[in-house]
Amino acid sequence: MPVTQPEPQTLAQVPFKVLDETLRQLRGTRNDIIRYAVWNTRNLTDDEFNHADDRKLLGYFRQDLLETRFLSKGRRIDLIQLWHWFDDQMTGTEPMLIAGQEVFVNVQDKDLEKVRKRISEIQSFLPTLRGDDLEAFKRVKYKLRRTVLRLTYDLHHLFKRLEKYRKNFGGPAVPRLENVPHDVVADVPEPPLIDEHDEHDEQ
């Protein structure tokens, strides 16, 4: 029998057990994105990016966005697949497993939508990255970089907001069935704000 879609909820409305598991999974997803899906782009300064060889930049983006390594799976996947392993649970496409029970949720939230929008924007660039048209890449490289950097900012904002909600519940943390250590990059520095008017696309 098909699963009935739950009523939409914001992240501020979900029960604590759902919020806690969402935060745990978002931490892992965000950390994998920071470590692998945006690594080269995030660690290049503006000056380094502006003066880098375009063929090298294309290789960086391909490595980051098309060959993301998902830590717990040990596979090579693209950024879209990585995100959907998390977001399919937020949309009720896949169940969330909490204390051995399958829970379906339907989260419609403004900050989550911002991340979804960034992911969708990045997905629109993937055909260019999969091709070998260097001129086509040159036309989109600045816009693609800004979109990737904005994704890190939006993920950071979403994660901090969930942490705030969790603290607002108060009381002790829910005991875990498994020992999940804090990830090395659990405290990712907040990305710098990006100048929305810094349009290089026409260059």
C-alpha positions as CSV (number, residue, x, y, z in Angstrom):
1,M,0.0,0.0,0.0
2,P,1.3,3.5,-0.8
3,V,2.3,5.6,2.2
4,T,0.1,8.5,2.9
5,Q,2.1,11.8,2.7
6,P,2.2,13.5,6.1
7,E,1.0,17.1,6.5
8,P,3.8,19.6,5.7
9,Q,5.8,20.8,8.7
10,T,8.5,23.4,9.1
11,L,11.7,22.4,10.9
12,A,10.4,24.4,13.9
13,Q,7.4,22.2,14.1
14,V,8.8,18.7,13.9
15,P,9.0,16.5,17.0
16,F,12.2,16.4,18.9
17,K,13.1,12.9,17.8
18,V,12.7,13.9,14.2
19,L,14.7,17.1,14.7
20,D,17.5,15.3,16.5
21,E,17.8,12.7,13.7
22,T,17.6,15.4,11.0
23,L,20.4,17.3,12.7
24,R,22.6,14.2,12.9
25,Q,22.1,13.4,9.2
26,L,22.4,17.0,8.1
27,R,25.8,17.2,9.9
28,G,27.1,14.2,8.0
29,T,25.8,15.4,4.7
30,R,27.1,18.9,5.2
31,N,30.5,17.6,6.3
32,D,30.8,15.4,3.2
33,I,29.9,18.3,1.0
34,I,32.5,20.6,2.7
35,R,35.2,17.9,2.6
36,Y,34.6,16.7,-1.0
37,A,31.9,18.4,-3.0
38,V,33.2,22.0,-2.7
39,W,36.8,21.4,-1.6
40,N,38.7,22.9,-4.5
41,T,36.4,25.8,-5.1
42,R,36.2,26.7,-1.4
43,N,39.9,26.7,-0.9
44,L,40.8,28.8,-3.9
45,T,41.0,32.6,-3.3
46,D,39.4,34.9,-5.7
47,D,42.8,35.8,-7.2
48,E,43.8,32.2,-7.6
49,F,40.5,31.4,-9.3
50,N,40.8,34.4,-11.6
51,H,44.3,33.4,-12.7
52,A,43.9,29.6,-12.8
53,D,44.1,27.7,-16.1
54,D,40.5,27.0,-17.3
55,R,41.3,23.4,-18.0
56,K,42.5,23.0,-14.5
57,L,39.4,24.7,-13.1
58,L,37.1,22.4,-15.1
59,G,39.0,19.4,-13.6
60,Y,38.5,20.9,-10.1
61,F,34.7,21.3,-10.6
62,R,34.4,17.8,-12.1
63,Q,36.3,16.3,-9.1
64,D,34.2,18.2,-6.6
65,L,30.7,18.0,-8.1
66,L,30.7,14.8,-10.2
67,E,33.0,12.6,-8.2
68,T,32.1,13.4,-4.6
69,R,33.1,10.7,-2.2
70,F,30.4,9.8,0.2
71,L,32.3,8.8,3.4
72,S,30.0,6.2,4.9
73,K,29.3,4.5,1.6
74,G,32.9,4.6,0.1
75,R,31.5,5.3,-3.3
76,R,32.0,7.9,-6.0
77,I,28.8,9.8,-6.6
78,D,27.8,13.3,-7.7
79,L,26.7,16.1,-5.4
80,I,23.0,15.6,-6.4
81,Q,23.0,12.0,-5.3
82,L,24.7,12.9,-2.0
83,W,22.1,15.6,-1.2
84,H,19.2,13.4,-2.1
85,W,20.2,10.6,0.3
86,F,19.4,13.2,3.0
87,D,16.6,15.2,1.3
88,D,14.6,12.2,0.2
89,Q,13.8,11.7,3.9
90,M,12.7,15.3,4.3
91,T,10.2,15.0,1.4
92,G,8.8,11.6,2.5
93,T,10.3,9.8,-0.5
94,E,12.2,7.6,1.8
95,P,11.5,6.9,5.5
96,M,13.6,8.2,8.3
97,L,14.8,5.4,10.7
98,I,14.4,6.5,14.3
99,A,15.0,3.9,17.1
100,G,14.3,1.1,14.7
101,Q,11.0,2.6,13.5
102,E,10.4,4.0,10.0
103,V,9.0,7.6,10.2
104,F,7.8,9.5,7.2
105,V,8.1,13.3,7.3
106,N,7.2,16.1,4.9
107,V,9.4,19.1,5.7
108,Q,8.6,22.4,3.8
109,D,10.9,25.0,5.3
110,K,12.3,28.3,3.9
111,D,15.9,27.6,4.8
112,L,15.7,24.0,3.5
113,E,14.2,25.4,0.3
114,K,17.2,27.7,-0.1
115,V,19.5,24.8,-0.1
116,R,17.3,22.8,-2.4
117,K,17.4,25.8,-4.8
118,R,21.2,25.9,-4.7
119,I,21.4,22.2,-5.4
120,S,19.0,22.6,-8.3
121,E,21.1,25.4,-9.7
122,I,24.3,23.3,-9.5
123,Q,22.5,20.4,-11.2
124,S,21.8,22.7,-14.2
125,F,25.6,23.1,-14.6
126,L,26.4,19.4,-14.6
127,P,25.9,18.8,-18.3
128,T,28.5,21.5,-19.0
129,L,30.9,19.8,-16.6
130,R,30.3,16.4,-18.1
131,G,31.1,17.8,-21.6
132,D,34.5,18.8,-22.9
133,D,33.5,22.2,-24.3
134,L,36.0,24.6,-22.6
135,E,34.4,27.7,-24.1
136,A,31.0,26.7,-22.6
137,F,32.7,26.2,-19.2
138,K,34.4,29.6,-19.4
139,R,30.9,31.2,-19.8
140,V,29.6,29.7,-16.6
141,K,32.6,29.3,-14.3
142,Y,32.1,32.4,-12.2
143,K,28.4,31.9,-11.8
144,L,29.0,28.2,-10.9
145,R,31.6,29.2,-8.3
146,R,29.3,31.7,-6.7
147,T,26.5,29.1,-6.6
148,V,28.7,26.6,-4.9
149,L,29.9,29.1,-2.3
150,R,26.4,30.2,-1.6
151,L,25.5,26.5,-1.1
152,T,28.1,26.3,1.7
153,Y,26.6,29.5,3.3
154,D,23.0,28.2,3.1
155,L,24.0,24.8,4.5
156,H,25.8,26.5,7.4
157,H,22.8,28.7,8.2
158,L,20.4,25.8,8.1
159,F,22.6,23.7,10.4
160,K,23.0,26.5,12.9
161,R,19.2,27.0,12.9
162,L,18.6,23.4,13.6
163,E,21.1,23.4,16.5
164,K,19.2,26.4,17.9
165,Y,15.9,24.6,17.8
166,R,17.4,21.6,19.4
167,K,18.7,23.7,22.3
168,N,15.3,25.3,22.7
169,F,13.8,21.9,23.5
170,G,16.1,21.7,26.6
171,G,16.7,18.6,28.7
172,P,19.2,15.9,28.1
173,A,20.0,14.6,24.6
174,V,18.2,11.5,23.5
175,P,20.4,8.5,24.0
176,R,21.8,6.9,20.8
177,L,21.6,3.3,19.9
178,E,25.0,3.7,18.2
179,N,28.1,5.7,19.1
180,V,28.3,8.4,16.6
181,P,31.5,10.5,17.1
182,H,31.5,14.2,16.3
183,D,32.9,14.7,12.8
184,V,36.2,16.5,12.4
185,V,34.5,19.4,10.6
186,A,31.4,19.6,12.8
187,D,32.3,23.3,13.5
188,V,32.8,24.5,10.0
189,P,33.6,28.3,10.0
190,E,30.9,30.4,8.6
191,P,31.5,31.2,5.0
192,P,32.0,34.8,4.0
193,L,29.0,36.7,2.6
194,I,29.1,36.8,-1.2
195,D,28.6,40.0,-3.1
196,E,25.4,39.4,-5.0
197,H,26.3,42.2,-7.4
198,D,29.7,40.8,-8.3
199,E,28.8,39.6,-11.8
200,H,31.7,38.2,-13.7
201,D,29.6,36.1,-16.1
202,E,29.9,38.6,-18.9
203,Q,33.7,38.4,-18.9
